[in-house]
Amino acid sequence: MTVRNNVKKQIKITKQQSEIISGRDNVKRVIACAGSGKTFVLTSSIAEILKEKLCLPEEVLAITFSRNAAENMRIKLKERLKNKIDFNEINIFTFNSFGNHIISENSFLLGLGKDYNLINIPKSWQIIYEVVRKTDFKTVKAGKDRRIFIDNILKYIWDLKNNLITPVQLREYINSSENLLAGFKSLALKNEEEVIADYQADLCNVYEQYEQIKNENNLVDYHDHVFLPYRLFIEKPPVREHYSKKYKYIFIDEFQDTDVAQGRLIAMLYQPGVNRMMIVGDDDQGIYSFRGACIENILNFHEWDEFTDESVKDYLLTTNFRSGENIINVIDKIIRANQGRFAKVLYSEFRGKESEVTLFTADSLEEEAESISKKIIELKAQGIRDKDIAILSRTKRFSRITASLKKYNIRYELISSTGFYYEPEILFIISWLMVINNSDNVMHIINILQSAGFNISDRDIFFLRNYDNAGSCFMSDRQAAAKNLIVQIMGCSTNPYLSEEAKNRLFLFLDELRFYKSRSALLKLGELISLIYEHSGLADEFRSGFDRSLKTRIKNVETLVRLGSDFDTQYVSNSLKSFIDYLKDAAKTDDEDPENTGYGNTDSVKVMTIHASKGLEFEAVFLPMLWSSNFTVRQSGKKFRVPSLLRKDRALYAKKPEFKSKEKFNDELKRQYLEEERRIFYVGCSRAKKFLYLSYSNYEENLYKNTKERKRKEPVIFLEEVLKSAEVKNMLAGDIKTEKEKENKKLQLSNSLIKKSEKLLVENIESLDIHALKKDIRLADYIAAFEKMKSGLIDTRAGKHFSEKKFFSLTEVLEYIKCPKKYKWKYVYNLSEPSSKSLQLGEKIHKYIELLTLQKFGSRVKDNYASAAIKPHALQADKMAKIMTDDEDSLIVNCVDNYTNSELYNNNDIEKMIIEQLYYWSISGFILNCKIDRLDFLYNGNFRVIDYKSSDEQSASENKYYIEQLKAYTSGTSSMYNTDCSKIQCCLFFLKNGAVNSYKFSRNEIDEFNNQIISAINKINAGDFNTDKERDSKECRYCSCAGLCNEFN
């Protein structure tokens, strides 16, 4: 098997790859497109050099960006070299570890000594905090938010170091800036630079003090890892020569992501006739300018002074082994629009390699998220694992996406370098810290109140914020916003709209807040975080659970505790405030650094930003929220800017004095930034192997919000390149149109009619009184508008064509079987049925049964999202006690009694169970879902399905609908767990009188039922809603849609 695999790998080597591996040029620049096997080429080149004994293993230097990439390179080399060569002697570093290696070997030359300490970003932040606190600024204003001010200064210093600017060089510029700026041809650009020059003196003072504190305390910060070795090579040429001779073959990976300092340091290692160098990268994947990366490093590498006497040999890797042909054709069209790149054409591994690119839209982000979840379920039904699916976005706005994934019980993992701060357990603890520090922090108070421990609903939050306890009346929005939420909670006992249970939980919150505040003055940060973790019940919840993800969540909390402990330092007088300020800063960036990003191997859908996905690949990739606002040109994100004449990260800045117009300069700068945004989009698309789904919604809010608040979102301009590809399945109502074309009057009329009609329907939903609706507008017009849309126009509410539907709930299919006309009213025209008291009571009973089951069977209940809802146990116990003594809930008491006295509650044959969970299964390519009340996995290998009914036992004819449900449960269980129908027992439990009816269905019965389901689905997709049901039947007379059927024959 091994030999065969090796042969396959040999066969797959392309001519381009072979030329690179065998080439012996002094300097090679390899432009490796996405999925082209650059790691294979890089490691093969190293292996071939060692096999040919052109140098010793210790004379090889390989540098990459992340620890994961470095480790992967070691593994690949070990596989290729076997035991023939000691691969451990090969020098494989990240840029920072390589810089630190040079620092450690030359610490005395740098004036550090052996006992120097590496400091992390939080420590740098604290030093700046202390410097700023003691500095009297002359031209720079700190502003009210010192956190933002410190953050901006720290970014400014990093920018200086990335551009290799020392405090001395900055001071020299300040002294000579007037003469330097006199040569600008544009007065506007000169004025702009003068403004920048005015505040350099203040910032230079901070830079000098920051460096002085570090030097006095033998400290080396993150950016010194490259900055100090570069300065050492400049000031000590013999040291530079020593390392040039030490490394005879130098290999640099991901060169497009190097910043100025990294690129120049590497270039200084090269000496003609002494060593050789190979850089590998892709100019189309340069997406890290936010951290100082300079795309011009790879584009203009051949023009640097170090290589003027050497011809740089260029190689291309343009065969993509990852993606199918359609995806490659689309991404090639996307990236070709950029000007600043090497000309090249991407090719598929072989012609006809299958892949799909689909573009679709929705009306709201919520609907877009729903569509993604349903599509994921379809992909899973085709055999694609959760871990092979990714949802990527330009920004970290995933709340709607993850909410939909939770709704459909789709396992997901939120991957992010700073996503750590957005994990639920970290947000919970941070919220407590925020509120302890500032009790006016409404957002974090609400986050705590809506956590599992307090479980305050949106409804209760609304009445808590908007009801004036003192005035016994509702407040205006402005009055409510001005009210202190803590004060509202303290006076909530007089709020008639809050339940006693909600009030008790609010008072528990106040008690806990007082407790933490009293301890915060006595405890160190790490101790305070540990106290919140333990006292809130979060620790008990994690330790008692069995989910694999809990280990990760516990580690997250431990990391936060360590981070807090690190912040207990002598530099900061108010450590909690400083820590809060730092957390705000650390959690807010949308850009990811792969070196700090952790990737799990759990079988879950990966949710991350495009930046975090760099280097990864997935069978299916979703790129939602493709709005132009998410791909905006970010050129003014830094408060304090380095003078253009000192900058080396863009050649454009050096040419700034020659521009005669500020407008032309800014246009060119915007073009370069826009090209990076296009590269980001390209990187996201190129992660897909077989399926690529691109989507956006017309609005971020849902349809029923005030129309004045709804701002239409514009799609990103790059979709124009996508639509030029014949390979794209365009699910839009047409191509992306101009603004004038979008304002189609007929469609506008339909939209207006629908909105007006829906408003009336909502107002009259309890009665569905046709005559009342006619007073304002004929419902017939409303229905006609939908019929018109069916003929080809897009459904503006759902964002999709009335094309073949693949995703169905069991309820809607059974509703069609029961009455196609009622299905049409409910699921085509989306007319809700009037709510009934019995339905509400049934839902309430189901909830109590669920809680009782959770308390009874404990750890045997698997994968239940509601498990957190039973905490705190004392509150649930009080709740159950109240039910048992409340005369108003006599039916609930009766149902609960019947359940707890039944064999199904007291049997001991259950190994594990699932309760109140969504089922998904496939029938002939269609995906069905339903929520099952309870599924028991028995010790003997059999299954028991239990369906609770809050009514009395019904006659056989009236039970027909219930029995159809049981057949569906049998079909789904048999399909999902690959078991015979004879092993599945189904029970109808009538809670009102305690009767239990048991059923078992044969394979033939289930096959017949499945055929009935398929037939119903095919008719739905064909738009066949005719029925033979008599209008005067008993069932029709009492149907909520009877008036509609009579009105519209």
TIPA-271358 format. One record per residue (C-alpha): x, y, z; residue in three letters. Coordinates in steps of 0.25 Angstrom, whole numbers, plus 5000, padded with zeros to 4 digits. Layout:
! residues N
XYZALA/...
END
This chain:
! residues 1049
500050005000MET/501150105003THR/501950074991VAL/500650094982ARG/500350224989ASN/501850274987ASN/501650234972VAL/500450314971LYS/501150434977LYS/502250424968GLN/501250414956ILE/500550544961LYS/501850624960ILE/501650734949THR/502650784940LYS/502650914947GLN/502850844961GLN/504050764955SER/504750884949GLU/504750954963ILE/505150834971ILE/506350804961SER/506750944958GLY/508050994964ARG/507851144962ASP/508551234973ASN/507251314975VAL/505851254972LYS/504551324973ARG/503351224973VAL/501951274971ILE/501051164976ALA/499551174973CYS/498551124983ALA/498550974984GLY/499750954975SER/500550874985GLY/501550984990LYS/501850905003THR/502150784995PHE/503150864986VAL/503750934997LEU/504050805005THR/504450724993SER/505450834989SER/506050825003ILE/506050675003ALA/506750664989GLU/507850754993ILE/508150675005LEU/508050544998LYS/509050594988GLU/509950634999LYS/510050784994LEU/510150825009CYS/509950775023LEU/508550775030PRO/509050885040GLU/509350975028GLU/507950975023VAL/507051095028LEU/505551085026ALA/504651195031ILE/503051195031THR/502051275038PHE/501251195048SER/501751085058ARG/500750995051ASN/501351015038ALA/502750985043ALA/502350865050GLU/501650815037ASN/502950835030MET/503650755040ARG/502650645038ILE/502750645023LYS/504250645023LEU/504350525033LYS/503450455023GLU/504350485011ARG/505650465018LEU/505250335026LYS/506550305035ASN/507550335024LYS/507850475029ILE/507650535043ASP/506550635039PHE/506550685054ASN/507850765050GLU/507050845040ILE/506750985045ASN/505251005043ILE/504751135050PHE/503651235050THR/504151375047PHE/503951415062ASN/504651285067SER/505851305057PHE/505951455061GLY/505951405076ASN/507051305072HIS/507951415067ILE/507651505079ILE/507951385089SER/509351365082GLU/509751505082ASN/509051565094SER/510351625099PHE/510551695086LEU/509151755087LEU/509451795101GLY/508451705107LEU/509251595115GLY/508751455116LYS/507551485126ASP/506751565116TYR/505251535116ASN/504251525105LEU/502951605107ILE/501651585101ASN/500651685095ILE/499951705108PRO/501251735115LYS/501551845104SER/500151895106TRP/500451915121GLN/501751985119ILE/501152085109ILE/499952105119TYR/500952145130GLU/501752235120VAL/500452305116VAL/500052325130ARG/501252405133LYS/501452485120THR/500952625118ASP/500552635103PHE/500652765096LYS/500052735082THR/499352595084VAL/498052585092LYS/497752455099ALA/496252475099GLY/495252415109LYS/495552265105ASP/497052245109ARG/496952105105ARG/496752145090ILE/497852245092PHE/498852145097ILE/498452045086ASP/498752145075ASN/500052175081ILE/500452035082LEU/500052015067LYS/500852135063TYR/502152075070ILE/501951945063TRP/501752015050ASP/503052085052LEU/503851955055LYS/503151885043ASN/503752005035ASN/505151985042LEU/505052125048ILE/505852145061THR/505552265071PRO/506852335066VAL/506352325052GLN/504952375056LEU/505652495063ARG/506452525051GLU/505252535043TYR/504552625053ILE/505652725052ASN/505752725037SER/504252715033SER/504052855029GLU/505152845019ASN/504752705014LEU/503252745012LEU/503652875004ALA/503852784992GLY/502352734991PHE/501752774978LYS/500352764984SER/499952864994LEU/498852785000ALA/499752665001LEU/500852755008LYS/499852805018ASN/499452655021GLU/500852625024GLU/501052745032GLU/499852705041VAL/500552565043ILE/501852635046ALA/501252725056ASP/500952605066TYR/502252525063GLN/503052595075ALA/502052555085ASP/501952405080LEU/503452405079CYS/503552435094ASN/502652315097VAL/503452225087TYR/504852265094GLU/504252245108GLN/503652115104TYR/505052065098GLU/505752115111GLN/504852045120ILE/505051915112LYS/506551935112ASN/506651965127GLU/505851835130ASN/506551745119ASN/505251725112LEU/505051685097VAL/503651715091ASP/502951635080TYR/503351725069HIS/504851735074ASP/504951585070HIS/505251635055VAL/505551785058PHE/506751755067LEU/507451645058PRO/507251745046TYR/507951855054ARG/509051755058LEU/509351725044PHE/509351865040ILE/510351905051GLU/511151785052LYS/511451735038PRO/512351615043PRO/511151565050VAL/510351565037ARG/511451495029GLU/511551385040HIS/510051355038TYR/510151355023SER/511251255023LYS/510551175034LYS/509251155025TYR/509651105011LYS/508251075006TYR/507151175011ILE/505651145008PHE/504551245012ILE/503051205011ASP/501851305010GLU/502751415005PHE/501551495001GLN/501251515016ASP/502551565021THR/502651715026ASP/503751805022VAL/504651765034ALA/504451615031GLN/504751635017GLY/505951715018ARG/506551625029LEU/506451505020ILE/507051585009ALA/508251615017MET/508551465019LEU/508851455005TYR/510251464999GLN/510551424985PRO/511551314984GLY/511351274999VAL/509951224999ASN/508651204991ARG/507251254994MET/505851204990MET/504551284993ILE/503151224992VAL/501851304992GLY/500651354984ASP/500451494981ASP/498951464980ASP/498851424994GLN/499551545001GLY/498451585011ILE/499151625024TYR/499451775022SER/498751795035PHE/499951735042ARG/500951805033GLY/501051705022ALA/501651765009CYS/501151704996ILE/502251774989GLU/503251694996ASN/502951574986ILE/502651664974LEU/503951744975ASN/504851644981PHE/505751644969HIS/505951794970GLU/506551794984TRP/508051834986ASP/508451694991GLU/508051634977PHE/508451744967THR/509651654963ASP/508851534963GLU/507751494953SER/506551444961VAL/505951324954LYS/504451314954ASP/503651194954TYR/502151174954LEU/501251064960LEU/499851084954THR/499250944954THR/498250944966ASN/498050804972PHE/497050844982ARG/495850904974SER/494950854963GLY/494950914949GLU/493751004951ASN/494251064964ILE/495651094958ILE/495051164946ASN/494251254955VAL/495351284964ILE/496251314953ASP/495351414947LYS/495251484961ILE/496651504963ILE/497051544948ARG/496351674951ALA/497551714960ASN/498651794953GLN/499751774963GLY/500051634961ARG/500851534953PHE/500151494940ALA/499751354941LYS/498551254938VAL/498051154948LEU/497851004943TYR/497050894949SER/497850764952GLU/497050704941PHE/495950744931ARG/494550714936GLY/494850704951LYS/493550724957GLU/493150844966SER/491950944967GLU/491951094970VAL/490551144974THR/490151284976LEU/488851314984PHE/488251434992THR/487251445003ALA/486351565008ASP/486951565022SER/488251515029LEU/487351425037GLU/486751355025GLU/488151345018GLU/488651275031ALA/487451175030GLU/487751145015SER/489251115019ILE/488751025031SER/487850945021LYS/488850935011LYS/489850875021ILE/488850775025ILE/488650735010GLU/490150725009LEU/490250635021LYS/489250545015ALA/490150525003GLN/491250475012GLY/492050605014ILE/492550615029ARG/492250735038ASP/493750755039LYS/493850765023ASP/492950885023ILE/493351025026ALA/492651165027ILE/493551275024LEU/493351425026SER/494151555024ARG/493751595038THR/493451525051LYS/491951555051ARG/491451405052PHE/490351425063SER/489151395053ARG/489951285046ILE/490251215059THR/488851235064ALA/488351165052SER/489351045053LEU/488851035068LYS/487451035063LYS/487650915054TYR/488550845063ASN/489750855054ILE/491050845062ARG/492050955059TYR/493351015064GLU/493651155064LEU/495051175060ILE/495851305063SER/497151355068SER/496351455077THR/495051375076GLY/495451325089PHE/494851455095TYR/493551415088TYR/493451275094GLU/492151275103PRO/492951245115GLU/493951355113ILE/492851455109LEU/492051415122PHE/493251435131ILE/493651565124ILE/492251615125SER/492351605140TRP/493751675140LEU/493151785132MET/491951805141VAL/492751795154ILE/493651905148ASN/492451985143ASN/491051965147SER/490452045136ASP/490951945125ASN/489551905120VAL/490051805109MET/490851725119HIS/489751725129ILE/488751675119ILE/489751565115ASN/489851515129ILE/488351525131LEU/488051435119GLN/489151335123SER/488651195127ALA/488851225142GLY/487751335142PHE/487051315129ASN/486351445128ILE/485551445115SER/485551555104ASP/484051585108ARG/484551615123ASP/485651695119ILE/484751785110PHE/483851815122PHE/484951825132LEU/485551935123ARG/484352005119ASN/483452005131TYR/483552125141ASP/483452055154ASN/483352195161ALA/482352255152GLY/481552125149SER/481552145134CYS/482352115122PHE/483452215118MET/483852265104SER/485052205097ASP/485952325101ARG/485452315116GLN/485752165116ALA/487152185111ALA/487452285121ALA/487052195133LYS/488052115140ASN/487751965138LEU/488351935152ILE/487352035158VAL/486251965150GLN/486551835155ILE/486651885169MET/485151935168GLY/484651825160CYS/483751765171SER/482651875167THR/482751835152ASN/481451765150PRO/481951715136TYR/482951625142LEU/482651485148SER/483051455162GLU/484051355157GLU/484751465148ALA/484751555160LYS/485451455169ASN/486551425159ARG/486751575157LEU/486951585172PHE/487951465172LEU/488751545161PHE/488851665170LEU/489251575182ASP/490351515173GLU/490851655168LEU/490951705182ARG/491751585186PHE/492751605174TYR/492851755176LYS/493251735191SER/494251625187ARG/494851705176SER/495551805184ALA/496251695192LEU/496651595181LEU/497651595170LYS/497151585156LEU/497351435154GLY/496751405167GLU/495451495164LEU/495351415150ILE/495451285158SER/494451325168LEU/493451365157ILE/493651235150TYR/493451145163GLU/492351235170HIS/491451245157SER/491351095155GLY/492051095142LEU/493151015148ALA/492150905153ASP/491450905140GLU/492750875132PHE/493250775141ARG/491950695142SER/491750695127GLY/492250585117PHE/492250665104ASP/493650665098ARG/493650815096SER/493650835111LEU/495150815112LYS/495350925102THR/494451015110ARG/495150985123ILE/496451015116LYS/495951145111ASN/495551185125VAL/496951145130GLU/497551235119THR/496751355124LEU/497151325138VAL/498651325134ARG/498451455126LEU/497851525138GLY/498951475147SER/499951535137ASP/499251665138PHE/499551675153ASP/500751755151THR/501451875158GLN/501351965145TYR/499851985146VAL/499152045158SER/497752015155ASN/497951865149SER/496451835148LEU/496151955139LYS/497451935131SER/497051785129PHE/495651825124ILE/496251925115ASP/497251825109TYR/496051725107LEU/495251825100LYS/496451845090ASP/496851695089ALA/495451655085ALA/495051755075LYS/495951725062THR/495351665050ASP/496651615044ASP/497251485048GLU/498751445050ASP/498851295047PRO/500051285056GLU/499151305068ASN/497951225062THR/497651085068GLY/496950985060TYR/496150865066GLY/495950735060ASN/494550715065THR/493450665055ASP/492850805054SER/492550905044VAL/493651015044LYS/493251155046VAL/494351265044MET/494851385037THR/495451375023ILE/496851415029HIS/496751305039ALA/496451205028SER/497751225020LYS/498451095017GLY/497251015020LEU/496350935010GLU/494950885011PHE/493950795003GLU/492950905004ALA/493151055007VAL/492051165009PHE/492351305008LEU/491151385014PRO/490951535016MET/491651575003LEU/491251725005TRP/492151835000SER/492151895014SER/492951765019ASN/493951785008PHE/494151935009THR/495552005007VAL/496152015021ARG/497252125019GLN/496952215030SER/496852115042GLY/498152165049LYS/498052285057LYS/499452315057PHE/500252305044ARG/501652285041VAL/502152405032PRO/502152355017SER/503552385015LEU/503952285025LEU/503052175021ARG/503652055013LYS/502351975012ASP/501852034999ARG/502652094988ALA/501452194986LEU/501852264999TYR/503252294994ALA/502552354981LYS/501652444989LYS/502452574987PRO/502352554972GLU/500752554972PHE/500152684967LYS/498752644973SER/498352584986LYS/497152524979GLU/498052444969LYS/498952394981PHE/497752354989ASN/497052284977ASP/498352204974GLU/498452164989LEU/496952124989LYS/497252034977ARG/498351964984GLN/497451944996TYR/496351894988LEU/497251794981GLU/497551734995GLU/496051724998GLU/495951644985ARG/497051554989ARG/496351535002ILE/495151494995PHE/495951404985TYR/496651334997VAL/495251305003GLY/494751244990CYS/495951164988SER/495751085001ARG/494651004994ALA/494950864988LYS/493650824982LYS/492550924987PHE/492551074987LEU/491351154992TYR/491351304991LEU/490251384997SER/489751515002TYR/488451575008SER/487751695003ASN/487551745018TYR/488251705031GLU/486951725038GLU/485751635036ASN/484551675028LEU/483651715040TYR/484451825046LYS/484051965043ASN/484351995029THR/485052125032LYS/486052045040GLU/486351945028ARG/487551995020LYS/487751915007ARG/489151845006LYS/489951854993GLU/490651734989PRO/492151734988VAL/492651784974ILE/493451654973PHE/492251574970LEU/492251644956GLU/493451554953GLU/492651434958VAL/491451454949LEU/492351464937LYS/492551314939SER/491651214932ALA/492051114943GLU/491251184954VAL/489851134958LYS/489251274959ASN/488051264968MET/487751414967LEU/486651474960ALA/487551514949GLY/488951574949ASP/489351684959ILE/488751804953LYS/488951944953THR/488252034963GLU/487252074952LYS/486951934948GLU/486751894963LYS/485651994964GLU/484651904956ASN/483251964958LYS/482551834956LYS/483351774967LEU/483251894976GLN/481751884974LEU/481751744978SER/482651764990ASN/481751884995SER/480551794994LEU/481151685001ILE/481551765013LYS/480251835014LYS/479451705013SER/480451645023GLU/480151755033LYS/478651735032LEU/478851585033LEU/479651605046VAL/478551695052GLU/477451605049ASN/478151465051ILE/477351425062GLU/476051425054SER/476451415040LEU/475251495037ASP/475251515022ILE/474151625022HIS/475051705031ALA/476251695022LEU/475451735010LYS/475151875017LYS/476551915013ASP/477051825002ILE/476551704995ARG/477351585000LEU/477151534986ALA/478151634981ASP/479151584992TYR/478951444987ILE/479051494972ALA/480351554976ALA/480951424980PHE/480351354968GLU/481051454960LYS/482351434967MET/482251284965LYS/482351304950SER/483751354951GLY/484051474959LEU/484851454972ILE/484051434985ASP/484651564992THR/484351505006ARG/484951375005ALA/486051414995GLY/485851294986LYS/485151244974HIS/483951154975PHE/484851044970SER/484850894974GLU/484950894989LYS/485850784996LYS/485650815011PHE/484350785018PHE/483850775032SER/483050655035LEU/481850745040THR/481750815027GLU/481750685018VAL/480750615027LEU/479950745027GLU/479950735011TYR/479450585012ILE/478350625022LYS/477950745013CYS/478650805001PRO/477850935002LYS/478250965016LYS/479650935013TYR/479551045002LYS/479051145012TRP/480051115023LYS/481351085015TYR/481151155002VAL/480551285006TYR/481051275020ASN/479751295027LEU/479951255042SER/478851185049GLU/478151255061PRO/478851215074SER/477951125083SER/477951105098LYS/478150955097SER/479350975088LEU/480051065098GLN/479650975109LEU/480250855102GLY/481550925100GLU/481550955115LYS/481350815118ILE/482450765109HIS/483450865115LYS/483150805129TYR/483250665124ILE/484550705118GLU/485050765131LEU/484650645139LEU/485250545130THR/486550625130LEU/486550625146GLN/486150475146LYS/487150415136PHE/488250515137GLY/489550475129SER/488750375121ARG/488150485113VAL/489050515102LYS/489350635093ASP/488250725099ASN/488350875098TYR/487250895108ALA/488150835119SER/488650965123ALA/487251015125ALA/487050925138ILE/488051015146LYS/488051065156PRO/487350935162HIS/486751015174ALA/485951095164LEU/485450985156GLN/485050905169ALA/484251035174ASP/483651035160LYS/483150895160MET/482650905175ALA/481851025170LYS/481250945159ILE/480750835168MET/480050935177THR/479451025167ASP/477950995165ASP/478051075151GLU/478950975146ASP/478150855150SER/478250785136LEU/479750805137ILE/479850745151VAL/478950625145ASN/479850605133CYS/481150615142VAL/480550515152ASP/480250415140ASN/481650425135TYR/482350405148THR/481550285151ASN/481650225138SER/482650105134GLU/483250195124LEU/483750285135TYR/484150175144ASN/484750065135ASN/486250025136ASN/486449975122ASP/487050105117ILE/488550115113GLU/488350255108LYS/487250345102MET/487050475093ILE/485950565097ILE/485350685090GLU/486350675078GLN/486250705063LEU/486350585054TYR/486850595040TYR/486850475030TRP/486750465015SER/485750395006ILE/486050384991SER/486950514992GLY/485950595000PHE/486250635014ILE/485250625025LEU/485250675039ASN/484450665051CYS/484550685066LYS/484450555074ILE/483950555089ASP/484750445093ARG/485650335088LEU/486150225097ASP/487350145094PHE/487150005101LEU/488149915107TYR/487749805098ASN/488049885085GLY/486649925082ASN/485950065081PHE/484750125088ARG/484050245082VAL/483150325091ILE/482150425086ASP/481450505097TYR/480050555095LYS/479350645105SER/477950595102SER/477150465105ASP/477350335097GLU/476650355084GLN/475850265075SER/476650185064ALA/476150275053SER/476550405060GLU/477850345064ASN/478250325049LYS/479050455048TYR/479850415061TYR/480150285055ILE/480650345042GLU/481650425051GLN/482050295058LEU/482350235044LYS/483250355041ALA/483950335054TYR/484250195051THR/484650225037SER/485650335042GLY/486150245053THR/486350125044SER/487150215034SER/487950285044MET/488450175053TYR/488450065041ASN/487449975049THR/486349885045ASP/484949935047CYS/484549815056SER/485549865067LYS/484750005068ILE/483550005078GLN/482750135077CYS/481850185088CYS/480750285088LEU/480650335103PHE/479350405106PHE/479750485118LEU/478350535121LYS/477850395125ASN/479150315125GLY/478850225114ALA/480050165106VAL/479750105092ASN/480950025086SER/481250005071TYR/482249935063LYS/482249945048PHE/482849855037SER/483749885027ARG/482649885016ASN/481849985024GLU/482950075025ILE/483350065010ASP/481850095007GLU/481850215016PHE/483150265010ASN/482550254996ASN/481350335001GLN/482350445006ILE/483050444993ILE/481750454985SER/481350574994ALA/482650644992ILE/482650624977ASN/481250684977LYS/481750804986ILE/482850834976ASN/481950824965ALA/480950924971GLY/479850824972ASP/478950874983PHE/477650814979ASN/476750724988THR/475550634987ASP/475150675002LYS/473750715003GLU/473550855007ARG/472450825017ASP/473150715024SER/473350725039LYS/474850745038GLU/474650855028CYS/473550925036ARG/474450945048TYR/475750975040CYS/476351105043SER/476551125028CYS/475051095024ALA/474751245022GLY/475951255012LEU/475451135004CYS/474051185003ASN/474551324999GLU/475551264988PHE/474951154981ASN/
END
